[in-house]
């Protein structure tokens, strides 16, 4: 700019003076102004203005600290594929505003491994069939036991009645034996009297005596038989049956007891199958949930911002961990700028700055928030050059601007407050703004 102004000034001098020989101007140039052509006056004024602008611009570039390159920037968040599969996205385009949690698309894997779920389903069906079979078997055993109990009860009642009749018969036999014993005793007494007087032979007397003894023994036997029947009756009433050539309980009672044991065993198996069903159901639910997570996954916006890039088209097969979308976090909007080495070494964190948007009169005030962006450049939407001296500027007013809040990529210049911002600096800035020189 300074060289252009100097060349214009020299051409203007040559035009005014004619450039004769060694002199810069002809003495006739000092004639009254009325004799000067108006074109030369205009050229002289224009040259003087250009020289002044060049001088002031040089002053500003040397004395005032201004960034070389400045751009509105923001951090980006990358959305990666959580699984392998085919992506299906909605009609989203870069720059589209997205709310936090809003669905962006989903991924479906048609080749998900469902072998474990299939095996658990087979085991569950097998267990259900076994449970149903045991349930029917338990019902049949219960019915058989009920029938056996009815039969056993009928036998018990019949046996008790039989023993009662035997007891009654034994009592009658005892009564008959007592009567015969009394008759034999009386006959023996009469025989003894006759035998003593000599009216009965000895043989006859011995027969009467023997008959009395037989009658006495018959009475004892009848009583013992009555006691035996009484014992059988008492046992039968208690459920125990005494007798020859058979067990203490009939076959119906044995069948009922056997059925009771089998019913208990079947009920135990049913309880085990019920616990197995609960375990299989829990495992199947977990595996189905895991299979659903492996078969389909929803993609949602993690933050509120603008969609920056779309790196996978709908219907494309993607791999786990592959980058699908990047989103601008408009709440982290900053201005990244490149400065000279001299300015970089003089800057400090917290220094006041002003950012002027290129091609407009909008300015925002802020402070230097970071010096050097090499290590964090990948997290920005527009990565700064590693070989440049980069700074980040935090602008509080930028967050409240509807025009420039998330206008990532919009350029401008950062003016660092301090040195060179006296009246001359402000005059230069105003003149440059007036002439449209940013």
C-alpha positions as CSV (number, residue, x, y, z in Angstrom):
1,X,0.0,0.0,0.0
2,X,2.9,2.4,0.8
3,X,4.6,1.6,-2.5
4,X,1.5,2.3,-4.4
5,X,1.0,5.6,-2.7
6,X,4.6,6.6,-3.4
7,X,4.3,5.8,-7.1
8,X,1.1,7.7,-7.4
9,X,2.7,10.7,-5.7
10,X,5.7,10.6,-8.1
11,X,3.4,10.5,-11.2
12,X,1.4,13.4,-9.9
13,X,4.6,15.5,-9.4
14,X,5.8,14.6,-12.9
15,X,2.5,15.6,-14.3
16,X,2.5,18.9,-12.5
17,X,6.1,19.9,-13.2
18,X,6.6,18.4,-16.6
19,X,9.8,16.9,-15.2
20,X,12.3,19.0,-17.1
21,X,15.8,18.0,-16.7
22,X,17.1,18.0,-13.1
23,X,14.2,20.1,-11.6
24,X,11.1,18.6,-10.0
25,X,8.9,21.4,-11.2
26,X,9.0,24.4,-13.5
27,X,9.1,27.9,-11.9
28,X,6.0,28.7,-13.7
29,X,4.3,26.2,-11.4
30,X,4.3,28.9,-8.7
31,X,2.0,31.1,-10.8
32,X,-1.4,32.1,-9.3
33,X,-3.7,29.3,-8.6
34,X,-6.2,30.6,-11.1
35,X,-3.9,29.6,-13.9
36,X,-3.8,25.9,-12.7
37,X,-6.0,23.5,-14.6
38,X,-8.7,21.9,-12.4
39,X,-7.6,18.4,-13.5
40,X,-4.2,18.9,-12.0
41,X,-5.7,20.0,-8.7
42,X,-7.9,16.9,-8.6
43,X,-4.9,14.7,-9.3
44,X,-2.9,16.4,-6.7
45,X,-5.6,16.0,-4.0
46,X,-6.1,12.3,-4.9
47,X,-2.4,11.6,-4.7
48,X,-2.1,13.4,-1.4
49,X,-5.0,11.3,0.0
50,X,-3.5,8.1,-1.2
51,X,-0.1,9.0,0.3
52,X,-1.9,9.8,3.6
53,X,-3.8,6.5,3.6
54,X,-0.6,4.6,2.8
55,X,1.3,6.3,5.6
56,X,-1.5,5.7,8.1
57,X,-1.9,2.1,7.0
58,X,1.8,1.6,7.5
59,X,1.5,3.1,10.9
60,X,-1.3,0.9,11.9
61,X,0.4,-2.3,10.7
62,X,3.5,-1.4,12.5
63,X,2.1,0.0,15.7
64,X,-1.3,-1.5,16.1
65,X,-1.6,-5.3,16.9
66,X,-4.1,-6.8,14.5
67,X,-4.6,-10.5,13.6
68,X,-3.7,-11.8,10.2
69,X,-6.5,-14.3,9.9
70,X,-9.5,-14.6,12.2
71,X,-12.5,-16.8,11.8
72,X,-15.5,-17.7,14.0
73,X,-15.0,-21.2,15.2
74,X,-16.7,-23.8,17.5
75,X,-16.0,-27.2,18.9
76,X,-17.5,-30.2,17.1
77,X,-18.9,-33.4,18.5
78,X,-18.5,-36.6,16.5
79,X,-21.3,-39.2,16.4
80,X,-19.9,-42.6,15.7
81,X,-21.5,-45.9,14.8
82,X,-22.2,-47.9,18.0
83,X,-22.4,-51.2,16.0
84,X,-22.0,-52.7,12.5
85,X,-25.0,-52.5,10.2
86,X,-26.9,-50.5,7.6
87,X,-27.6,-46.9,8.5
88,X,-30.9,-45.2,7.8
89,X,-31.0,-41.5,8.2
90,X,-33.7,-38.9,8.0
91,X,-33.5,-36.1,5.5
92,X,-30.8,-34.1,7.3
93,X,-28.4,-31.7,5.6
94,X,-25.3,-29.9,6.9
95,X,-26.2,-26.7,8.6
96,X,-29.5,-28.0,9.9
97,X,-30.3,-27.1,13.5
98,X,-30.8,-30.1,15.7
99,X,-32.1,-30.2,19.3
100,X,-30.4,-32.3,22.0
101,X,-31.8,-35.8,21.9
102,X,-33.5,-35.5,18.5
103,X,-33.3,-38.6,16.4
104,X,-31.0,-38.5,13.5
105,X,-31.2,-42.0,12.2
106,X,-30.7,-45.6,13.2
107,X,-28.5,-48.6,12.4
108,X,-29.9,-52.1,11.8
109,X,-27.8,-55.2,11.6
110,X,-29.6,-58.0,9.6
111,X,-26.8,-60.5,10.4
112,X,-26.9,-60.2,14.2
113,X,-25.9,-63.5,16.0
114,X,-29.1,-64.9,17.6
115,X,-27.9,-68.4,18.3
116,X,-28.0,-67.9,22.0
117,X,-31.5,-66.5,21.9
118,X,-32.6,-69.4,19.7
119,X,-31.1,-72.0,22.0
120,X,-32.8,-70.4,25.0
121,X,-36.1,-70.4,23.2
122,X,-35.7,-74.1,22.4
123,X,-34.9,-74.8,26.1
124,X,-37.8,-72.8,27.3
125,X,-40.2,-74.7,24.9
126,X,-38.8,-78.1,26.0
127,X,-39.2,-77.1,29.7
128,X,-42.7,-76.0,29.1
129,X,-43.6,-79.3,27.5
130,X,-42.0,-81.2,30.3
131,X,-43.9,-79.0,32.8
132,X,-47.2,-79.6,31.0
133,X,-46.6,-83.4,30.9
134,X,-45.8,-83.5,34.6
135,X,-48.8,-81.5,35.4
136,X,-51.1,-83.9,33.5
137,X,-49.3,-86.8,35.2
138,X,-49.7,-85.2,38.6
139,X,-53.5,-84.9,37.9
140,X,-53.7,-88.5,36.9
141,X,-51.8,-89.7,40.0
142,X,-54.0,-87.6,42.2
143,X,-57.1,-89.1,40.6
144,X,-55.7,-92.6,41.0
145,X,-54.8,-92.0,44.6
146,X,-58.3,-90.7,45.3
147,X,-59.8,-93.9,43.9
148,X,-57.3,-96.0,45.9
149,X,-58.3,-94.0,49.0
150,X,-62.0,-94.7,48.4
151,X,-61.2,-98.4,47.9
152,X,-59.0,-98.6,51.0
153,X,-61.7,-96.8,53.1
154,X,-64.3,-99.3,51.8
155,X,-62.0,-102.2,52.8
156,X,-61.4,-100.7,56.2
157,X,-65.1,-100.3,56.9
158,X,-65.8,-103.8,55.7
159,X,-63.0,-105.3,57.7
160,X,-64.0,-103.5,60.9
161,X,-67.6,-104.7,60.4
162,X,-66.3,-108.3,59.9
163,X,-64.2,-108.1,63.0
164,X,-67.2,-106.8,65.0
165,X,-69.2,-109.8,63.8
166,X,-66.5,-112.2,64.8
167,X,-66.3,-110.6,68.2
168,X,-70.1,-111.1,68.6
169,X,-69.7,-114.7,67.4
170,X,-66.9,-115.2,69.9
171,X,-69.0,-113.8,72.7
172,X,-71.8,-116.2,71.8
173,X,-69.4,-119.1,71.7
174,X,-68.1,-118.1,75.1
175,X,-71.6,-118.1,76.4
176,X,-72.3,-121.5,75.0
177,X,-69.1,-122.9,76.4
178,X,-70.0,-121.5,79.8
179,X,-73.3,-123.2,79.6
180,X,-71.8,-126.5,78.7
181,X,-69.2,-126.1,81.4
182,X,-72.0,-125.5,83.9
183,X,-73.9,-128.6,82.7
184,X,-70.7,-130.7,82.9
185,X,-70.0,-129.5,86.3
186,X,-73.5,-130.4,87.5
187,X,-73.3,-133.8,85.9
188,X,-69.9,-134.4,87.6
189,X,-71.4,-133.4,91.0
190,X,-74.2,-135.9,90.6
191,X,-71.9,-138.6,89.4
192,X,-69.7,-138.1,92.4
193,X,-72.6,-138.6,94.8
194,X,-73.8,-141.7,93.0
195,X,-70.3,-143.1,92.7
196,X,-69.8,-142.6,96.5
197,X,-73.0,-144.6,97.2
198,X,-72.0,-147.2,94.7
199,X,-74.8,-146.6,92.2
200,X,-72.4,-145.5,89.4
201,X,-69.6,-147.4,87.9
202,X,-66.1,-146.1,87.9
203,X,-66.0,-145.8,84.1
204,X,-69.1,-143.7,84.0
205,X,-67.8,-141.5,86.8
206,X,-64.6,-140.9,85.0
207,X,-66.5,-139.9,81.8
208,X,-68.5,-137.3,83.7
209,X,-65.3,-135.9,85.3
210,X,-63.6,-135.8,81.9
211,X,-66.5,-134.1,80.3
212,X,-66.4,-131.4,83.0
213,X,-62.7,-130.8,82.3
214,X,-63.3,-130.6,78.6
215,X,-66.1,-128.1,79.1
216,X,-63.9,-126.0,81.2
217,X,-61.1,-126.0,78.6
218,X,-63.7,-125.1,75.9
219,X,-64.8,-122.1,77.9
220,X,-61.1,-121.0,78.2
221,X,-60.6,-121.4,74.5
222,X,-63.7,-119.5,73.6
223,X,-62.6,-116.6,75.8
224,X,-59.2,-116.6,74.2
225,X,-60.7,-116.5,70.8
226,X,-62.9,-113.6,71.9
227,X,-59.8,-111.7,73.1
228,X,-58.1,-112.4,69.7
229,X,-61.1,-111.0,67.8
230,X,-61.2,-108.0,70.1
231,X,-57.5,-107.3,69.4
232,X,-58.1,-107.6,65.6
233,X,-61.1,-105.3,65.8
234,X,-59.1,-102.6,67.7
235,X,-56.3,-102.9,65.2
236,X,-58.7,-102.7,62.2
237,X,-60.2,-99.5,63.7
238,X,-56.6,-98.0,63.9
239,X,-55.8,-99.0,60.3
240,X,-53.8,-102.2,61.0
241,X,-55.2,-105.5,59.9
242,X,-54.1,-108.7,61.6
243,X,-54.6,-112.1,60.1
244,X,-52.9,-115.0,58.4
245,X,-51.6,-115.1,54.9
246,X,-51.8,-111.4,54.2
247,X,-49.9,-108.2,55.0
248,X,-50.8,-105.7,57.7
249,X,-52.5,-103.5,55.1
250,X,-54.4,-104.5,51.9
251,X,-53.3,-103.8,48.4
252,X,-55.5,-100.8,48.1
253,X,-53.7,-99.1,51.0
254,X,-50.4,-100.0,49.5
255,X,-51.4,-98.6,46.2
256,X,-52.5,-95.4,47.8
257,X,-49.2,-95.0,49.7
258,X,-47.3,-95.7,46.5
259,X,-49.3,-93.1,44.6
260,X,-48.7,-90.6,47.4
261,X,-44.9,-91.2,47.1
262,X,-45.1,-90.8,43.3
263,X,-47.2,-87.6,43.7
264,X,-44.6,-86.1,46.0
265,X,-41.8,-87.0,43.5
266,X,-43.8,-85.5,40.7
267,X,-44.5,-82.3,42.6
268,X,-40.8,-82.0,43.4
269,X,-40.0,-82.3,39.7
270,X,-42.6,-79.7,38.9
271,X,-41.1,-77.3,41.4
272,X,-37.6,-77.8,39.9
273,X,-39.0,-77.2,36.4
274,X,-40.8,-74.0,37.6
275,X,-37.5,-72.7,38.9
276,X,-35.8,-73.7,35.7
277,X,-38.5,-71.9,33.7
278,X,-37.9,-68.7,35.8
279,X,-34.2,-68.9,35.2
280,X,-34.6,-69.5,31.4
281,X,-37.2,-66.7,31.2
282,X,-34.7,-64.3,32.9
283,X,-31.8,-65.3,30.7
284,X,-34.0,-65.1,27.6
285,X,-35.1,-61.6,28.5
286,X,-31.5,-60.5,28.9
287,X,-30.4,-62.1,25.7
288,X,-33.3,-60.7,23.8
289,X,-32.4,-57.2,25.1
290,X,-28.8,-57.8,24.2
291,X,-29.8,-59.0,20.7
292,X,-32.0,-55.9,20.3
293,X,-29.0,-53.8,21.2
294,X,-26.9,-55.7,18.7
295,X,-29.6,-55.7,16.0
296,X,-30.7,-52.0,16.1
297,X,-29.4,-48.8,17.5
298,X,-30.9,-45.3,17.4
299,X,-28.8,-42.3,16.7
300,X,-29.6,-39.1,18.6
301,X,-28.1,-35.7,18.8
302,X,-25.9,-35.6,22.0
303,X,-26.0,-31.8,22.1
304,X,-28.0,-28.9,20.8
305,X,-26.4,-27.3,17.8
306,X,-26.0,-27.4,14.0
307,X,-25.2,-30.4,11.9
308,X,-21.7,-29.8,10.5
309,X,-20.9,-32.8,8.3
310,X,-22.7,-36.0,7.1
311,X,-20.2,-38.7,6.4
312,X,-22.5,-41.7,5.7
313,X,-25.4,-41.9,3.4
314,X,-28.7,-43.7,4.1
315,X,-28.4,-47.4,3.2
316,X,-24.7,-47.5,3.6
317,X,-23.1,-50.3,5.6
318,X,-21.0,-48.9,8.4
319,X,-18.6,-50.4,10.9
320,X,-18.6,-49.9,14.6
321,X,-16.7,-46.8,15.6
322,X,-17.0,-45.2,12.2
323,X,-17.6,-41.4,12.1
324,X,-21.1,-40.7,10.8
325,X,-21.9,-37.1,11.7
326,X,-20.3,-34.1,13.3
327,X,-22.2,-31.4,15.1
328,X,-21.3,-27.9,16.0
329,X,-21.6,-27.0,19.6
330,X,-22.7,-23.4,19.2
331,X,-22.4,-22.8,23.0
332,X,-18.6,-23.1,22.6
333,X,-18.3,-20.5,19.7
334,X,-15.0,-18.7,19.8
335,X,-12.8,-16.8,17.4
336,X,-9.5,-18.4,16.3
337,X,-6.9,-16.1,14.8
338,X,-3.4,-16.2,13.5
339,X,-1.0,-13.5,14.7
340,X,2.6,-12.6,14.0
341,X,5.4,-13.9,16.2
342,X,6.0,-10.5,17.7
343,X,2.3,-10.1,18.7
344,X,2.1,-13.7,19.9
345,X,5.0,-13.2,22.3
346,X,3.5,-10.1,23.7
347,X,0.0,-11.4,24.3
348,X,-1.2,-12.7,27.6
349,X,-4.3,-14.6,28.7
350,X,-7.1,-12.2,29.5
351,X,-5.9,-9.4,27.3
352,X,-8.9,-7.4,25.9
353,X,-9.7,-7.7,22.2
354,X,-12.2,-6.6,19.7
355,X,-13.4,-8.7,16.8
356,X,-14.7,-7.0,13.7
357,X,-16.7,-9.1,11.2
358,X,-15.4,-8.7,7.7
359,X,-17.7,-6.7,5.4
360,X,-19.8,-5.3,8.2
361,X,-19.7,-2.9,11.0
362,X,-20.5,-5.5,13.7
363,X,-17.9,-5.7,16.5
364,X,-17.7,-7.8,19.6
365,X,-15.6,-7.4,22.7
366,X,-13.8,-10.2,24.5
367,X,-10.6,-11.5,25.9
368,X,-7.8,-13.9,24.9
369,X,-8.7,-17.3,26.3
370,X,-6.0,-19.5,24.9
371,X,-2.6,-19.2,23.3
372,X,-1.6,-22.0,20.9
373,X,-4.1,-24.4,19.5
374,X,-1.9,-27.2,18.1
375,X,-3.0,-29.8,20.6
376,X,-6.7,-28.9,20.6
377,X,-7.1,-27.9,16.9
378,X,-8.8,-31.2,16.0
379,X,-11.7,-30.5,18.3
380,X,-12.6,-27.3,16.3
381,X,-14.8,-27.3,13.2
382,X,-12.1,-25.3,11.3
383,X,-8.7,-26.7,12.3
384,X,-6.1,-24.0,12.7
385,X,-2.8,-24.3,10.9
386,X,-0.1,-25.9,13.0
387,X,2.7,-23.7,11.7
388,X,1.0,-20.5,12.6
389,X,0.9,-18.7,15.9
390,X,-2.8,-19.3,16.8
391,X,-4.8,-17.7,19.6
392,X,-8.4,-18.2,20.7
393,X,-10.6,-15.3,21.7
394,X,-13.7,-15.7,23.9
395,X,-16.4,-13.2,23.0
396,X,-19.3,-12.9,25.5
397,X,-21.4,-10.7,23.2
398,X,-21.1,-13.3,20.4
399,X,-23.3,-15.8,22.2
400,X,-26.1,-13.2,22.3
401,X,-25.9,-12.4,18.6
402,X,-28.6,-14.0,16.4
403,X,-26.5,-13.2,13.3
404,X,-23.0,-14.4,14.2
405,X,-23.7,-16.8,17.2
406,X,-23.0,-20.0,15.2
407,X,-21.7,-18.5,11.9
408,X,-18.7,-20.8,11.8
409,X,-16.4,-19.9,9.0
410,X,-17.2,-16.2,8.9
411,X,-14.0,-14.2,8.8
412,X,-12.9,-10.9,10.2
413,X,-10.0,-9.4,12.2
414,X,-9.1,-9.3,15.8
415,X,-7.8,-6.1,17.2
416,X,-5.8,-6.4,20.4
417,X,-6.4,-3.5,22.7
418,X,-3.4,-1.6,24.1
419,X,-0.4,-0.4,22.2
420,X,-1.2,1.9,19.2
421,X,-4.8,2.6,20.2
422,X,-4.5,6.3,20.9
423,X,-6.2,9.0,18.9
424,X,-4.0,8.3,15.8
425,X,-4.9,4.6,15.9
426,X,-8.6,5.3,16.2
427,X,-8.4,7.9,13.4
428,X,-6.7,5.3,11.2
429,X,-9.4,2.7,12.0
430,X,-12.2,5.2,11.3
431,X,-10.6,6.3,8.0
432,X,-10.2,2.7,6.9
433,X,-13.7,1.9,7.8
434,X,-14.9,5.0,5.9
435,X,-13.0,3.9,2.8
436,X,-14.1,0.3,3.1
437,X,-10.6,-1.0,3.7
438,X,-10.8,-3.9,6.3
